[in-house]
């Protein structure tokens, strides 16, 4: 009963928090920036090309047989599931920041090799280079899965206080789906007109994302909500000072009514 009452108080207090609170303090602005960056990074790191246009990628390296394309796609999905589950089980041991940086480095290296081998395959017709591209697909997906699959929603949930959590996640979702809408029009045009050269764009973006992740994303492993709040708002900060004050007012009003 006490948990239900506490949850109701939090919900009532959170409703009175305005959207402007997301940019009201330096700590909240940093939280918002991380959420928006994470949402866009998850789509602009090159995953959209592989996920939605795998057929075009395989066609570009000479794998045009529908059977082999379907086989590679099916194996990728099974591989993704195993990698994501493994990362989800290890996230509390390895840490969020560690996984993000590891993921960024792995995706960048695999994308560079992928781009180079695609160029060799297209320019020289080298089948071995085409097979390396297929291997790079799996390596790239592994490094995407270990961070962006288990942490895309859970990491922002940890860093936002209760009163701002729903609004912060909403901003992240806007970033995600806004990126998806843009890519739905851009990626097929880029693949058709530039071919393997379009991958260079994502290599450059991955470098930028890795640098931003290194300097912006804090580690939250093993920290309580109070300790996470101190990372963003300074020593002695509460995870939800305004919310606690509103809960106190709500509790007094509730007692008076009773």
N, C-alpha and C positions, 0 to 999 in steps of 0.2 A: 504493500500500500504506500509506504513512504517513497519508494522508487517511482511509482506512478505519479504521486503528487509532485515530486521533484521534477520529473520530466515535463509535466503540465506547466509548472512555473517557468521552466526554461523556455518552453515554446511560446508562452504568453509574452515573456520578456523579449525574446528574439524577434517577435513580430514588430516591435516598436523600433527596432534598429533600422536606420535608413541606409540606402545604398551608398550615400556619401561617406559612411563610416569606413568603407574600403580604402579610401584615400585620405582619411582624416589624420593619420599618424604615419611616421616613417616606417614603423613596423608593419602596419597594415598595407602600406604601399609596396613594401618588399614582398609580403605574402601574395598580394595580387599579381605582382610582376612574375613571381615564380609560377603561379597557377596558369597565367596566360602563356608564358614561355613554354611550360611543360606541355600544354595542349597543342601549341603550334609545332614544337619540336617532334612530338609523337607522329605528326603527319608529314612534315617537311624534311625528315631525315632520309627519305627515299623509300620508305615502306609502301607508300601509295603506288609507286610504279610497279613494285613486285606483287603486291596484293591484288590489285585490280587489273593490271596489264601484263600478267605473267606470260600470256600467249605471245604478246608482242616482243617481250624480252627473249623468249625462247626462239621465236622466228628470226630475231636479229642475229642469233648465233648458229642458225642452220638446223635447229631441232623443230621440224614442222609436222612430224607425225603426230596425229591426235592421241594415239595410244601412249606414246612416251610423254607427251605434254600432260596428259591426265595422270599418268603414273607419278611424274615429278611433283605435280600439284598435290596429289594424295599423300605422298611421303612427306612433303613439307608440312601439311596440316598435322600429321601424327607427330612429327619432330617438334613442331611448335608447342603442341600440348605438353609433351614430355619436358621440354626446356622451361616452359612457364611454370609448371607444377614444381619442378626442382628449385627454381629461383624463389618461388613463393615460400617454400619450406626453409630456405636458407637466408631469407632477407633479414631476419632478426639476428643472425650470426655474423653476416658479412657487412650489414649496414646499408642504408639507402644511398648515401653519397658514393660509397665504394661501387655499388652496382651501376649507378648512373655514369660514373667516370669510366668504369670497365666497359660498359655498353658503348659509350661514345667512341672510345679508342678502337674497340673491335669492329664497330660498324664502319668507321673511317678507313681502317686498313683493308677490310674486305671489299669496300666500295672502290678503293683505289685499284686494287688488283683486278676486280671485276671490270672496271672501266678499261684498264690496259689490255686485258685479255679480249674484251669485246672489240677493241680497236684492231688487235692483231688478227682476230678471226675474220673481221670484215675486210681488212685490207689485204690479207695474205691467204685467207681461206683455210687457216690452220684449225683443224678439228680439235686438237689437244687443248688449244686455248679456249674453245667453246666448252669443253668438259670442265675446265677450271672455273668458268663462269658459273656452271651449275653447282660446283662445290662452294663457291663464294656465296651463292644464294642461301645455302644452308648455314654457312658461317654467319652471314649477315642476320638472318632470322634468329639464330641462337642469341646473338648479342642484343638484338632488339627485345627478345622475349624475356631476358633475365632482368630487365629494368622496366621497360615501358608497359609490359603486360601486367605485372603484379603491382606496380607503383603508380600507374597513371592516375588512379582515383584515390588510392590510400594515402599517398604522400601529401597531397593538398589537404585531405581530411585531417591529417595530423597537425599541420601547421596553422590552420585557421581555428580561432576560438569558436565556441558553440554558436554564439550570436551571429557570426559572420560566415559560418561554414556553408550554409545552403547558397548564399550569395556568391561566395568564392568559387564553389564548385560550378555554379551556373556560368560564371565568367570563363572558367576553364572549358566548359562544354561549348560555349559560344566560340572560343578559340579553336577547338577541335573541329566543329562542324563548319565553321567559316573556312578553315583551311581545306576541308574536304570538298566544299563547293567549288573553291577556286581550282583545286587540283583536278576536279572532274572535267574542267574545260581546258586546263593547261597541259596536263600530262599527255593525253593522246596526240595533241598538236606537236608537242616537243618530241615525242617518240617518233612520230611520222616524218618530221622535217629534219631533225638533227640526228636521229639514230643513237649510236653509242655516245656521241658527243654530249647528249643531254645529261648523261650521268655525271659529267664534270660539275654541273650546277650543284648536285647533291653532295659531291665531294667537298666543295667550297662551303656549303651550308653546314656540313657535319663538323668542319673545323671551327666555325663560329659557335655552333651549339656546344661543342666540347669546352671551349674557353668560357662561355657563359655559365655552363654547369659547374665548372671548377671554381669559379669565383662567386657564384650566386647561391648555389644550393647548399644549405647547411646539413650536417648530420643530425638525425633525430633518433638514432638507435639507442634503446635503453633509457630514454628520457621520459619523464612524466610530462603532463600537459603544462605544469608550472615551469618546468625546466625549458621546455620548448618555447614558452612565452618569453622567458628571459633572453633567449637567443635573438628574438626580434625586437623586444621592447625594453631590454636592459635588466640589470639585477633587481630582484625584488618584485618583478612584474607578475601579475596574476594572469592566468589564461583568459579571464573574462571579467575584468573589474566592473565594467558598466553593467554586465549581466547580473553579477552578484548583488550590486546595489539595487537593481530593479527587482530581483528576487526578494530582497529584504523588504522593500516597499510592498510588494505583492503579498508577502507573508503577513505583514502587519494589517493590511487591508482585509485579508482573508480572516484573520483572528477577530477583527472588529465586527465584520459581518456575522461571523459565527456567534 
